[in-house]
Amino acid sequence: MEREISSEDLQSLLEAIKSTEVVESRIQQLTMLGDFQLSEKSDLASLFKCLSCMLNKTILHIAVKFLRADMPRCLEQFLTLGAKASVWCGKHLRMTLMSTDDSQEDEHCSLFLQLIVALLDFSVACFSLLATPPAFGDELLRDAIEKFILEQLNLVKDLTSESKRIDLFGSEILKTTQLVLDAAIKLCRAYSLVVNWDSCDAKAEEGNGSLGSKEFTNLNHVISIIRCTIEKLCELGVLAANGGGNLVPILNLSWKGVVSLLQLGRGALVEKVNVPDVITRLISLAYESTKCAAEVWSSKVKDKISVTDAKRVFLPIKFYLINAVRISSQYPCQAFSVYREITLYILMVSTFGVALSKDVLLKDVCEMAEEHLKPTALHLLNSLLNSVQLKVELKLQVLDWLFGAESYSSLEHADKTTDFPMATLKDIFCVTCEVMSTARILLLGRVALFIDLLKVSHDLDENVVLGITRKLQWFLGILVTEDVYSAMLVLHIPSSSANGKTLELHWQPMYTSVLHALKFFMIVVSSSQAWIEMEFFLLENFFHPHILCWEIIMELWSFMIRHAERELANAVIDKLCSLYKFVASSDAPLFPGSIVRQMARSICMLLSCSTHTLADQVYRFIVTDERSDLSLVMHAALLMEGFPLNMLSDNLKTIATERVIKDFLHFVENFSESSTSSCSSNAFGVPIFVFSAVLQSLQVSVSDIDSRLLKLLVAVIRNYRSSADSSVKNQCCQVLSGTLGILSAANHLYGCDLMEQVMVELQNLYISRPQDVDPELHKCKPALASFVASLCDMKIKECEGNAKTSAVWDLYHMLLRERHWALVHLAIAAFGYFAARTSCEQLWRFVPPDSALSFDLESGTVADEERFMSELKVFLEKETSISPTAPCSDQLQLVMKDGLLLRKLLQMKSVANIKAEESEIIDIDGEEPCSKRRKLPDAFSRGMELLQSGLKIMCDSLSQLQQNHQDCADLPENILTHLTCLEDTINHLAGLADCG
């Protein structure tokens, strides 16, 4: 008859059952338990669960004991037991998590965890037995092995996914789980070593013929095991990535296992394993982690983010990317199938790094991204571009996707709601592959990524280098957009360089980084087939209409001249001088944007990088005939663009300096009202501008300037005010600007009596007349700012009744009211220079209450004197700061406005050039012009070369004769003129010969 038992007695009996190690004693106690009647249903459920766990645990301990006793004949049964136990534990785990939280469930949970540990130990023992040596057996054993591996990894996956709900991984389970994963990976490696992977290729070639044997069956079995393990490890890696820091060991072991297993089989796993999906998962993990960090840092960061916090974010991302690089390098063809997803994330990382550089509080984060993220992302891209398995066409397809023409042509229609610099960090990660080519927010990332590719071009395939060279024109075109233009001029970005075994980071302007990368790239391609493309790129953009692009091109030309062989440098300069003489006859030297000035500017830049001999050669070429208009134009334009007179030989330098001073003094002495109307507007005032340019380079002495310059300045101002002719006014403005520039350096004239008259005349010119009536005067304000800054050397009486003092105050008031950012900069720089050196004590009189810096940025209508002083202090601190300062959004916006204006002007020029070319096509009698030209004989070209060579010898000999015998009287006066005309004719014929 059954007896009732209390809960306390039941608990004591269960404890005795659990503590008994002797099987007979435990059976006797279980029999005793059967004699009692349980009073509550909960007691029955608890009893059943505990007994099940104890029973299974005992069975597993016994199974492990027999496994270690080496019983391979029962291996199939053991594996089946392990698979069933894993399935049971998986179901029981879910049931346990659904149960209520009471003391009885706590006891059951403890027993259940012990059971899981026992099962994992049993799994490790099974894996070890299978691997030493690898066993294949019959079909039943192979199925048992595959199911066993699947169920063990499923259980590990379940434990990992539920890690946040139960405290598993503070116990022994974490260590045992790692042992299971490590044993499964080792098992796959062991099996891969004993199969013939070559039979996989043979099977593919010969079909289902003689190779349908046991050997091939075993191979399929191994591939199935490896594929299953890789898939489950990938799932575990994703779960561990989302599970927090406690799962880092599982995370490392899972993804490292995936990479190591994919390296097995000599590529035989390609058709069985979804490699693109593995790569995509890793990229997704990196993307989500980076996006999460960007969302946090997009909010208003009040404190500086530390290096430790940045590393904590970036090191896991680097881990994902490193594994993606290893897989992509092993399977480049499979990686190419997802190249859009890969390159999108790489582009996001590049854009992310540039965006971080804008915020001072994120400086350490930016440096950590430069150190950890960018190199690894670049390695991932290079794994595609450098692969020997990918065809050249596929590599170029990747370059086209990143730097294609579509990206630039579609910018006008792109969505401007996320434009730089208004977009936040998190907006970068909202771009999809579908809109990647037209996303303006990624523009700076494209530029930064292209710079990085240029820096590592020495490690790239030659065909890829050629493809990058052909993208240089795209790169130059993307620089004209206002977003990139402003960043090039304002932003500082980190750049890494190797110093021995260490990596050093330093900040530099983005413009400087571009120049360094392009120069390095020139060295790389100088000895390859891509050099022809580089030469064409440099020649094609020699006259680029955008100032930023032209500066970059000329820097590259200067770099080539500086490091090229002497023969090449001489040949380049000779050809440029011939082109200079050809264009000088049809353009004006005073217009800064003219082709003459641009050619002169280019030649001067190249000469500054060349030798003294080459400078002498160019100067003699220019002044061959001093009396011809052509020589005057060329000579003036060269000196106005900064011809390096100091590089000339002593004799030529003396001659050149004396000529400049003589022409200047002649113009000053002979200036009159009639001279402005009689002289051509293209040449009027040239001596003033030449002297000003030479004076600013400190190549002539200011002692050559006397009070006659002040009289000239007064006469020019009065001539401007009295004339009604717009051309005369324009000429006077040009002379006024040049004269003020000269006077800025002649501080010894500030004590002259005429100085007061000059100040009053300037006051009447600018203050007494409405600015809208005389827009030409606006062009003189930069020179006026330089002039008033130099007034610090003049004694100023700080009283109301002094005319000179009042004029100085009014001029400063007028300049400080300017609203354009460039004129604001010039005005505040002038005032800062003046304030630091003048003896005046009442500086507040120089500042108007409505100065530009006094207004608030929000409304632009509220002026405050304290705000002006605060802004002045900030400006002066920036001027004297050694370390680069982060740009503010307002600064970027201002430069962007100028960039937008320059881009629109560039588009207008392009349209005008197209219309001009179309108008030159004349259709006579409705007939289309012949598209083919008859080729001139080769003898004609050879004859032209002989003519050019002979003419050069004649000119050189005559120049040498003049230098050695300056008093030679038997030389006909017009022979040099005839030779010049002959040279022009020969050059024109040579051009026709080249075209023909």
HELIX and SHEET records of a PDB file:
HELIX    1   1 SER A    7  SER A   19  1                                  13    
HELIX    2   2 VAL A   23  GLY A   34  1                                  12    
HELIX    3   3 LYS A   41  ARG A   68  1                                  28    
HELIX    4   4 PRO A   72  CYS A   74  5                                   3    
HELIX    5   5 LEU A   75  MET A   98  1                                  24    
HELIX    6   6 SER A  103  ALA A  131  1                                  29    
HELIX    7   7 GLU A  139  SER A  161  1                                  23    
HELIX    8   8 GLU A  172  LEU A  193  1                                  22    
HELIX    9   9 ASP A  198  GLU A  206  1                                   9    
HELIX   10  10 LYS A  214  ALA A  241  1                                  28    
HELIX   11  11 GLY A  245  LEU A  247  5                                   3    
HELIX   12  12 VAL A  248  LEU A  262  1                                  15    
HELIX   13  13 GLY A  265  GLY A  267  5                                   3    
HELIX   14  14 VAL A  275  SER A  298  1                                  24    
HELIX   15  15 VAL A  307  GLN A  330  1                                  24    
HELIX   16  16 PRO A  332  PHE A  336  1                                   5    
HELIX   17  17 TYR A  339  LEU A  356  1                                  18    
HELIX   18  18 VAL A  360  LEU A  362  5                                   3    
HELIX   19  19 LYS A  363  MET A  368  1                                   6    
HELIX   20  20 ALA A  369  LEU A  373  3                                   5    
HELIX   21  21 LYS A  374  LEU A  385  1                                  12    
HELIX   22  22 VAL A  392  PHE A  403  1                                  12    
HELIX   23  23 ALA A  405  SER A  409  1                                   5    
HELIX   24  24 LEU A  411  HIS A  413  5                                   3    
HELIX   25  25 LYS A  416  THR A  418  5                                   3    
HELIX   26  26 LEU A  425  ILE A  428  1                                   4    
HELIX   27  27 CYS A  433  THR A  438  5                                   6    
HELIX   28  28 ARG A  440  LEU A  442  5                                   3    
HELIX   29  29 LEU A  443  LYS A  455  1                                  13    
HELIX   30  30 SER A  457  ASP A  459  5                                   3    
HELIX   31  31 GLU A  462  THR A  469  1                                   8    
HELIX   32  32 LEU A  472  ILE A  478  1                                   7    
HELIX   33  33 GLU A  482  VAL A  490  1                                   9    
HELIX   34  34 MET A  510  VAL A  525  1                                  16    
HELIX   35  35 TRP A  531  GLU A  540  1                                  10    
HELIX   36  36 ILE A  547  HIS A  563  1                                  17    
HELIX   37  37 ARG A  566  ALA A  584  1                                  19    
HELIX   38  38 ILE A  595  LEU A  607  1                                  13    
HELIX   39  39 HIS A  612  ILE A  622  1                                  11    
HELIX   40  40 ASP A  629  MET A  640  1                                  12    
HELIX   41  41 LEU A  645  MET A  647  5                                   3    
HELIX   42  42 ASP A  650  ASN A  670  1                                  21    
HELIX   43  43 GLU A  673  SER A  678  1                                   6    
HELIX   44  44 VAL A  686  GLN A  696  1                                  11    
HELIX   45  45 VAL A  702  ASP A  704  5                                   3    
HELIX   46  46 ARG A  708  SER A  722  1                                  15    
HELIX   47  47 SER A  726  ALA A  745  1                                  20    
HELIX   48  48 ASN A  747  LEU A  749  5                                   3    
HELIX   49  49 LEU A  754  TYR A  766  1                                  13    
HELIX   50  50 PRO A  775  CYS A  780  5                                   6    
HELIX   51  51 LYS A  781  ALA A  789  1                                   9    
HELIX   52  52 SER A  790  ASP A  793  5                                   4    
HELIX   53  53 ALA A  803  LEU A  816  1                                  14    
HELIX   54  54 TRP A  821  ARG A  837  1                                  17    
HELIX   55  55 LEU A  843  PHE A  846  5                                   4    
HELIX   56  56 ALA A  852  SER A  854  5                                   3    
HELIX   57  57 GLU A  865  THR A  880  1                                  16    
HELIX   58  58 SER A  889  SER A  919  1                                  31    
HELIX   59  59 ASP A  938  ASN A  964  1                                  27    
HELIX   60  60 ILE A  975  CYS A  995  1                                  21    
SHEET    1   A 2 ARG A   3  GLU A   4  0                                        
SHEET    2   A 2 PHE A  36  GLN A  37  1                                        
SHEET    1   B 2 HIS A 492  ASN A 499  0                                        
SHEET    2   B 2 THR A 502  PRO A 509 -1                                        
END                                                                             
